Amino acid sequence: MPRLITFCCGQPAVAKARSRIVPRASGEVLELGCGGGINLDHYDRSRITRLSGVDPSPQLLDTARAKAQARGFDVDFRPGIAEALPFTDASFDTVLTTFTLCSVQDPRAVLGEMRRVLKPGGTILFLEHGAAPDAGPARWQQRIEPAWKKIAGGCHLTRPVSEAFRAQGFRLSDCHNRYMPKTPRFLGWIEMGEARA
């Protein structure tokens, strides 16, 4: 499963989307779902003073740490879940989440944890796939999701993204929502942008 997830999340259309959001991270940065180290190729290292991360997969964390070491990154990647981040309050200037909120157990708890670890004035950067806005793809998402969750590590297709942030009182800016090219529409709806408490 970890290898499959890393392969799928590293496809060209996904990598292109990552290249638009990850370089915005600055200061002390926390990455949710850092396993696999997929985002390491996209950070603007001149903007980062510290890079931390959390992931529940020991295998993916080992891969991420090895990749970081090979690239000269000094990182603090820890085992854990996004619903209970192993970091103190107000620790980070930026929290980054890319294709992670789809598979967490409790999205509301994760958003609360992101708020908790952000410094005042800090920014959440997000790139997530989720509930399609069009009726056809949305129907397919609802049909496929039960089986999809079993084969894709608990990934949900029907979770709202921007709406979830707004419902928790975040202000969104610089958002871009679209279907990824060369991707089935029921899998390809992505939303990216910035959120502030």
JOFENSUL-V253992 format. One record per residue. N is the residue number from 1. RES is the residue in one letter. PSI is psi in whole degrees, -180 to 180 (none if undefined). OMEGA is omega in radians with two decimals (999 if undefined). BURIAL is I if it has 16 or more other C-alpha atoms within 10 Angstrom, else O. Layout:
n:N res:RES psi:PSI omega:OMEGA burial:BURIAL
n:N res:RES psi:PSI omega:OMEGA burial:BURIAL
//
This chain:
n:1 res:M psi:-48 omega:3.13 burial:O
n:2 res:P psi:-41 omega:-3.14 burial:O
n:3 res:R psi:-40 omega:3.12 burial:O
n:4 res:L psi:-45 omega:-3.14 burial:O
n:5 res:I psi:-45 omega:3.13 burial:O
n:6 res:T psi:-42 omega:3.13 burial:O
n:7 res:F psi:-50 omega:-3.10 burial:O
n:8 res:C psi:-40 omega:-3.08 burial:O
n:9 res:C psi:-2 omega:3.12 burial:I
n:10 res:G psi:11 omega:3.14 burial:I
n:11 res:Q psi:156 omega:-3.04 burial:O
n:12 res:P psi:-44 omega:-3.13 burial:O
n:13 res:A psi:-37 omega:3.13 burial:O
n:14 res:V psi:-42 omega:3.14 burial:I
n:15 res:A psi:-39 omega:3.12 burial:O
n:16 res:K psi:-42 omega:3.10 burial:O
n:17 res:A psi:-42 omega:3.10 burial:I
n:18 res:R psi:-40 omega:-3.08 burial:I
n:19 res:S psi:-14 omega:3.12 burial:O
n:20 res:R psi:-22 omega:-3.06 burial:O
n:21 res:I psi:-41 omega:-3.02 burial:I
n:22 res:V psi:-40 omega:-3.11 burial:I
n:23 res:P psi:-12 omega:3.11 burial:I
n:24 res:R psi:-17 omega:-3.10 burial:I
n:25 res:A psi:139 omega:-3.12 burial:I
n:26 res:S psi:161 omega:3.11 burial:I
n:27 res:G psi:-140 omega:3.08 burial:I
n:28 res:E psi:117 omega:-2.95 burial:I
n:29 res:V psi:136 omega:3.00 burial:I
n:30 res:L psi:127 omega:3.09 burial:I
n:31 res:E psi:122 omega:3.04 burial:I
n:32 res:L psi:137 omega:-3.12 burial:I
n:33 res:G psi:46 omega:-3.06 burial:I
n:34 res:C psi:-10 omega:-3.07 burial:I
n:35 res:G psi:143 omega:-3.08 burial:I
n:36 res:G psi:-24 omega:3.10 burial:I
n:37 res:G psi:25 omega:-3.06 burial:I
n:38 res:I psi:-35 omega:-3.08 burial:I
n:39 res:N psi:-10 omega:-3.07 burial:I
n:40 res:L psi:-30 omega:-3.14 burial:I
n:41 res:D psi:-12 omega:-3.00 burial:I
n:42 res:H psi:-12 omega:-3.13 burial:I
n:43 res:Y psi:145 omega:2.96 burial:I
n:44 res:D psi:98 omega:-2.99 burial:O
n:45 res:R psi:-24 omega:3.14 burial:I
n:46 res:S psi:-16 omega:-3.10 burial:O
n:47 res:R psi:-8 omega:-2.99 burial:O
n:48 res:I psi:130 omega:3.08 burial:I
n:49 res:T psi:-27 omega:3.10 burial:O
n:50 res:R psi:139 omega:3.12 burial:I
n:51 res:L psi:118 omega:3.10 burial:I
n:52 res:S psi:164 omega:3.12 burial:I
n:53 res:G psi:166 omega:3.11 burial:I
n:54 res:V psi:144 omega:3.11 burial:I
n:55 res:D psi:143 omega:-3.13 burial:I
n:56 res:P psi:-11 omega:-3.05 burial:I
n:57 res:S psi:113 omega:3.08 burial:I
n:58 res:P psi:-39 omega:-3.13 burial:O
n:59 res:Q psi:-45 omega:3.13 burial:O
n:60 res:L psi:-36 omega:3.10 burial:I
n:61 res:L psi:-41 omega:3.10 burial:I
n:62 res:D psi:-43 omega:3.11 burial:O
n:63 res:T psi:-45 omega:-3.11 burial:I
n:64 res:A psi:-42 omega:-3.13 burial:I
n:65 res:R psi:-41 omega:3.12 burial:I
n:66 res:A psi:-42 omega:3.12 burial:O
n:67 res:K psi:-41 omega:3.11 burial:I
n:68 res:A psi:-44 omega:-3.14 burial:I
n:69 res:Q psi:-41 omega:-3.14 burial:O
n:70 res:A psi:-26 omega:-3.13 burial:O
n:71 res:R psi:5 omega:3.10 burial:O
n:72 res:G psi:20 omega:3.09 burial:O
n:73 res:F psi:133 omega:2.97 burial:O
n:74 res:D psi:109 omega:-3.02 burial:O
n:75 res:V psi:159 omega:3.03 burial:O
n:76 res:D psi:82 omega:-3.14 burial:O
n:77 res:F psi:121 omega:-3.04 burial:I
n:78 res:R psi:151 omega:3.00 burial:I
n:79 res:P psi:144 omega:3.11 burial:I
n:80 res:G psi:179 omega:3.13 burial:I
n:81 res:I psi:155 omega:-3.06 burial:I
n:82 res:A psi:-18 omega:3.10 burial:I
n:83 res:E psi:-14 omega:-3.13 burial:I
n:84 res:A psi:74 omega:-3.05 burial:O
n:85 res:L psi:133 omega:-3.10 burial:I
n:86 res:P psi:49 omega:-3.13 burial:O
n:87 res:F psi:155 omega:-3.09 burial:I
n:88 res:T psi:165 omega:3.13 burial:O
n:89 res:D psi:149 omega:3.01 burial:O
n:90 res:A psi:49 omega:-3.08 burial:O
n:91 res:S psi:-19 omega:-2.92 burial:I
n:92 res:F psi:142 omega:3.04 burial:I
n:93 res:D psi:-34 omega:-3.11 burial:I
n:94 res:T psi:135 omega:2.93 burial:I
n:95 res:V psi:129 omega:-3.12 burial:I
n:96 res:L psi:130 omega:3.03 burial:I
n:97 res:T psi:121 omega:-3.14 burial:I
n:98 res:T psi:117 omega:3.11 burial:I
n:99 res:F psi:47 omega:-3.11 burial:I
n:100 res:T psi:-39 omega:-3.06 burial:I
n:101 res:L psi:-21 omega:3.13 burial:I
n:102 res:C psi:-25 omega:-2.99 burial:I
n:103 res:S psi:1 omega:3.11 burial:I
n:104 res:V psi:158 omega:-3.13 burial:I
n:105 res:Q psi:-38 omega:-3.02 burial:O
n:106 res:D psi:91 omega:-3.09 burial:O
n:107 res:P psi:-38 omega:3.14 burial:I
n:108 res:R psi:-42 omega:3.11 burial:I
n:109 res:A psi:-38 omega:3.13 burial:O
n:110 res:V psi:-44 omega:3.11 burial:I
n:111 res:L psi:-38 omega:3.08 burial:I
n:112 res:G psi:-39 omega:3.11 burial:O
n:113 res:E psi:-39 omega:3.09 burial:I
n:114 res:M psi:-44 omega:3.10 burial:I
n:115 res:R psi:-41 omega:-3.09 burial:I
n:116 res:R psi:-43 omega:-3.05 burial:I
n:117 res:V psi:-9 omega:3.10 burial:I
n:118 res:L psi:140 omega:2.97 burial:I
n:119 res:K psi:157 omega:3.04 burial:I
n:120 res:P psi:131 omega:-3.10 burial:O
n:121 res:G psi:2 omega:-3.13 burial:O
n:122 res:G psi:169 omega:-3.03 burial:I
n:123 res:T psi:138 omega:2.94 burial:I
n:124 res:I psi:129 omega:3.02 burial:I
n:125 res:L psi:129 omega:-3.11 burial:I
n:126 res:F psi:145 omega:2.99 burial:I
n:127 res:L psi:107 omega:-3.02 burial:I
n:128 res:E psi:151 omega:2.96 burial:I
n:129 res:H psi:156 omega:-3.09 burial:I
n:130 res:G psi:-156 omega:-3.05 burial:I
n:131 res:A psi:122 omega:3.12 burial:I
n:132 res:A psi:147 omega:-3.11 burial:I
n:133 res:P psi:-12 omega:-3.07 burial:O
n:134 res:D psi:145 omega:-2.99 burial:O
n:135 res:A psi:-44 omega:-3.10 burial:O
n:136 res:G psi:-59 omega:3.11 burial:O
n:137 res:P psi:-36 omega:-3.13 burial:I
n:138 res:A psi:-40 omega:3.10 burial:I
n:139 res:R psi:-42 omega:3.12 burial:O
n:140 res:W psi:-39 omega:3.10 burial:I
n:141 res:Q psi:-45 omega:-3.13 burial:I
n:142 res:Q psi:-38 omega:3.14 burial:O
n:143 res:R psi:-43 omega:-2.99 burial:O
n:144 res:I psi:-27 omega:-2.98 burial:O
n:145 res:E psi:-44 omega:-3.11 burial:I
n:146 res:P psi:-45 omega:3.11 burial:O
n:147 res:A psi:-38 omega:-3.11 burial:O
n:148 res:W psi:-43 omega:-3.14 burial:O
n:149 res:K psi:-36 omega:-3.11 burial:O
n:150 res:K psi:-34 omega:-3.08 burial:O
n:151 res:I psi:-10 omega:-3.05 burial:O
n:152 res:A psi:36 omega:3.00 burial:I
n:153 res:G psi:34 omega:3.11 burial:O
n:154 res:G psi:12 omega:-3.12 burial:I
n:155 res:C psi:128 omega:3.08 burial:I
n:156 res:H psi:138 omega:3.12 burial:I
n:157 res:L psi:-19 omega:-2.93 burial:I
n:158 res:T psi:11 omega:-3.12 burial:I
n:159 res:R psi:134 omega:3.02 burial:I
n:160 res:P psi:152 omega:-3.12 burial:I
n:161 res:V psi:-75 omega:-3.11 burial:I
n:162 res:S psi:-41 omega:3.13 burial:I
n:163 res:E psi:-37 omega:-3.14 burial:O
n:164 res:A psi:-42 omega:3.09 burial:O
n:165 res:F psi:-47 omega:-3.12 burial:I
n:166 res:R psi:-39 omega:-3.13 burial:O
n:167 res:A psi:-24 omega:3.11 burial:O
n:168 res:Q psi:12 omega:3.03 burial:O
n:169 res:G psi:14 omega:3.09 burial:O
n:170 res:F psi:147 omega:3.02 burial:I
n:171 res:R psi:129 omega:-3.10 burial:O
n:172 res:L psi:148 omega:3.08 burial:I
n:173 res:S psi:161 omega:3.09 burial:O
n:174 res:D psi:47 omega:-3.09 burial:O
n:175 res:C psi:143 omega:3.09 burial:O
n:176 res:H psi:120 omega:-3.11 burial:O
n:177 res:N psi:136 omega:-3.10 burial:I
n:178 res:R psi:169 omega:2.96 burial:O
n:179 res:Y psi:134 omega:3.07 burial:I
n:180 res:M psi:142 omega:3.11 burial:I
n:181 res:P psi:153 omega:3.07 burial:O
n:182 res:K psi:35 omega:-3.14 burial:O
n:183 res:T psi:135 omega:3.06 burial:O
n:184 res:P psi:137 omega:-3.02 burial:O
n:185 res:R psi:-30 omega:3.14 burial:I
n:186 res:F psi:-17 omega:3.08 burial:I
n:187 res:L psi:-15 omega:-2.86 burial:I
n:188 res:G psi:2 omega:3.13 burial:I
n:189 res:W psi:120 omega:3.12 burial:I
n:190 res:I psi:152 omega:3.07 burial:I
n:191 res:E psi:134 omega:3.11 burial:I
n:192 res:M psi:153 omega:3.12 burial:I
n:193 res:G psi:-162 omega:-3.12 burial:I
n:194 res:E psi:144 omega:3.10 burial:I
n:195 res:A psi:137 omega:3.10 burial:I
n:196 res:R psi:145 omega:-3.13 burial:I
n:197 res:A psi:none omega:999 burial:I
//
